[in-house]
Structure formats: C-alpha cells, structure tokens
Amino acid sequence: MTTPTGGDPSGTDTAADDPTAVDEPTVVALEHPAEGVPPVLSLPEEFADAARRIAEGEGPIALDTERASGFRYSNRAYLIQIRRRGAGSFLIDPIDHPDALAPLIAALDGPQWVLHAADQDLPCLRDLDFVCADLFDTELGGRLLGLPRVNLAAMVAHFLGMGLAKGHGAADWSRRPLPDDWLNYAALDVEVLVELRDAVATALDEAGKADWAAQEFDHVRTKPEPAPRPDRWRRTSGLHTVKSPRVLAAVRELWTAREQVAEQRDIAPGRVLPDSAIVAAATAAPTSVEELTSLPVFGGHRQRRSARRWFDALDRARRLPDSELPPRTARSVGLPAVNRWSNRNPAAAARIGAARPAMAALSEQVSTPVENLLQPDILRQICWDGVEPATDEAVAERLRSLGARPWQAQTCGPVVAEALRTAGTETAD
C-alpha cells in the first residue's frame, strides 16, 4: 500500500495532478513481536527444551547477540536471541550456566545462520563454542547491493515495509534483571530477520550477485580473528598532545596498569580511569601520591583508593633508562601512506593514481562500494608491488594471492590490470 507524501492544505489533491510526484511506501511500525516477548531462559533444562524445539523447526535460524561494550572489558554475549520458523523465538541468558549450552550448540550446528553484521556477533558466539556451518549476513548483502543505508532498521523498512522499534543497542546488557523494554527490543531484532534474508537473497539473485554474496559470507564465517594491534596504548585519546618520550612512557605505564585492572574486574577501561586523566597525570608528572590526588579525577573517592597503583605506574616510567623509552612516533608497519609514494616509489604512485578512479568507475557501474569490491589494502599492495607483465590473468592471480575472493579477482582483475598497464605506459613516456 502507498500513500501520498504530502497534501494541499486547501484540500486539493495536488499529487494527483503532478505526474512527477512519487509516492513513498507506508512503513508499518513493528513495535512488539507477533507472539509476544518470549521469557528469558537461563537454566540447563530450559536450554535443553529450547534446543529440542529449535531442532524441530525448519529453515534458516535467525541469531543476534547483545553485549555490554562500553561497560565491560570482555566482549562476551550477555543475551542470545534465536528464532526459527516452526519453533518461535528464544532469549537465552548464557551467563550463569555456559557449560549447559551443549544442546543448543548441537541444534544450531548445521542449519544456516542469519545474522546482521555477522563479524560483530560471531566472535562472542565462538567463545561459547557455537559453530556456524553456513552463514547469511543481511548487512553484507545490503552492501553488495549498494544500498545507501544498511543498518537493520533501514533494511527492514526498505525490503519489508516495517519500522523496527530501536533504542537499546548501546545499553549495559550485563545488567540483571533486564528491563522489559530491552527484552522487547532484543526479540524484535530477530523477529523478521529470516524474512529479510529471503528478500535480500532474491535481490542478490536478480542483481547477479548471489555468488558474490556466497563467497563473502563464507569468508566472514571462516576468517581468523585479527591479530592484536601492536602498541595499543598509542590509541589513548589525547596522545597527540604528548611529545616527550618520558611522558609517553608514563602514558604507557598508566594505560597498562588500567588494562590489568579492567580485565581483572571485567570493567570497560574508560570506566576504570578516563583517557584524559591518564594524559593529564603523565604530563603533570606528580612526585608524590598527594600531588597525584590533587589532580582532577584522581581526587575522587574511588580514584583515591587506587592512587598508589597509579603513582607506582608513573614511578616506573620515571625510573626507566632512556634506552627503554618509547619513540615519539609508532614504528610503521606495512606500506607507507599513499601521499608519500610519489617520493618513495613514483611508479607505484602512478599505478595507484590510475587504479583508484578505475575502481571508482567500476563501483558505480556495478552498484557496489569500492571497499566491498576489493579491500583497500589489497589494491594498495598490488599497486606498490606492480605486476609484470600486467596481463589480466597475472593480475587476477596476484589479487587472489593477496586474499581477494575469486569473484573479486574475476570482476576487478581486468580493471586493475588495465590501470597498471596505463600507468606503466605513462611512466615510460
């Protein structure tokens, strides 16, 4: 059903007289699950009964998780939402009895999982020993289709004409008991996820991108967890104001001490000690606990109890020999920034200069974002290295060796190869 987007205050239907007027589809608010909010299951016998019902259902299984990012140190799932046709919806609290999840793990091992932004949910599900054998990621499908907005609410509105009630995604899901409106929100996240999957699958098939999606989903499902970032302390907010290696060492020691407390207590690091307090204390370099507690934040009741810990961290930095102080800038890893290529590798600069607009044109042609067509790191690496001779076949093979999926190598290989050849010709001239 469609309705006019506007009306004339005089009562005249101007939209009917305007051949260029476009009606917007009505979005029906989906405020509550059709079958009501299911109870939260937290006991072993409840897990076993839910597993039996899920196993008796049919088709793909919709899944979502709720974490407590910004409140807890860990990325664990504090609630798991599950829905399957013929079985209904389930809200699983895995906190008290994670060792009793085996029946659910077995029931979910085999059927296709439907997730929205799977790379956010898969890690915490793996931590609980859930195994995904087949994946459909509705958000990634939307990206491949070139949709302007791919959040769950936008895609549900676009494909299903429904408006999801939102508002609690950033809440502290470690809280117990969970409020009723939070549980309503959580249940809605999987209420029509399988229906969305069906609509996205149809659109991908009509666009000739079903195979692209299958390869991308499998890549997300099987890719290993990324290696920890080196020197994570350098991500401290406000660090750009610090120039002295000695002060940098103080930031590093305070950050490390805070990390240990946060992990031990399972509290988000910023709630243990704000980044701004770390930089302020490192810069002030107090020489006693009393001086430290005179600084903002550190004078609070909670921080006074930990003042000796923070002062000891500062003291360790103060006593470090110069040879152990961190450099002012992080050691570079990987390729240099592209804006430095013209000096360090002019041929590579010419190649990236030709490849980027060519890939942008391909992105426009196939209605898929450039970063989904080919990972930026792969494009930079092949342009830095070059390929000789830059035949379509050689470039496609090099793309695959760098981690591109077969569909990416097939689709982007000829475009990248032509750009490399063009750049080589211009450089020679």
Beta strands, then each sheet from edge to edge (+ up, - down):
strand 1: 2-3
strand 2: 24-25
strand 3: 28-30
strand 4: 40-41
strand 5: 58-66
strand 6: 79-85
strand 7: 88-92
strand 8: 113-115
strand 9: 135-137
strand 10: 162-164
sheet 1: 1+ 2-
sheet 2: 3+ 10+
sheet 3: 4+ 7+ 6- 5+ 8+ 9+
end
